[in-house]
Amino acid sequence: MDKDLIYKYAPILLVGIAIVFQYNLFVTPEKLEHTHREILSEIAQVYITKSEFGNMKEQLIDINKKIDKIYDTLINERKQDGFNKN
């Protein structure tokens, strides 16, 4: 290689390297892991897991069954007392 060619393209190469370091174009594994953990913690705060959803669904079904029983009991008591004469 000719020294003139190296001197000609050295400033361009230095500017390219400076841009890479200044704007952090390449991510280190540590930064990537840190960002990954931040994303996971934010997701855990906002969303629930599939098992938690299943548990909540079961609880809602149980609550609905209990409300139906209470409603049926009230209807039967009102029929026995003679309030609902149809």
N, C-alpha and C positions, 0 to 999 in steps of 0.2 A: 504494500500500500504506500501511496505517496503521502508525504507529510503535508503537502498543500491540500490534499483532499481531506485529511483529518482536520486541519485548521479551518477549512471551509465549512464543514458540517458539525463541528464541535458546539457552536452556540445553539444550533437547533436541537442537538441532543441534550444539552444542559437545560434548555427551556422545557423540553419534554419531560425530563426527569423531575424538574422542579414542579411542574403541573401535577404529575403523579403524586408527589409527596404532599403538595399543598392541598389538593382536593380529596385526598385519601381515596383514590380510585381503586386501590386494592385493599381488601378487608383482611385483617388478621383473624386467625381462628378465635382468639380471646374476645375480640370485639363482637364477632359473630355469635359466639356462645352467650355473651352478655345480652345482646339484643334478643336472642331466642328466648332466654329466661324472662326478660321483660314482657315479651309478647305473651308467653304462657301465663304469667301472673295476671296480666290484664284480662285475658280470656277467662281465667278461673274466677275473676271477680264479676264478670258480666254474665257468663253462661253457666248452666248446670250440666252435670254429666247425665248420661243415659240412665244409669242406675238411680240417680236422684229423681229423675223425671218419672221413672217407673214407680218409685216409692210414693211420690206425690200423687200420681194417678190412682194408685191403690187407696190412698187416704181419701181422695175425693170420691171414689166409688163407695167407700165405707160411709162417709158423711151423707152421701145421697141416699143410701139404703136406710140410714137412721132417720133422715128427714121424712122419707116415705113411710116408715113405720109410725112416726109421730103423727103424720097427716092422717094415716089410716085410723089410728087410735082416736084422734079428735073427731073424725067423721063418724066412727062407730058410736062414740059417746053422744054425739049430737042426735044421731038417729034413735038411740035408746031413750034420750030425754024428750024426744018428740019435737025438736026444733026444725028438723028437715022433713016436712011432710010434703011429699011430691005426689 
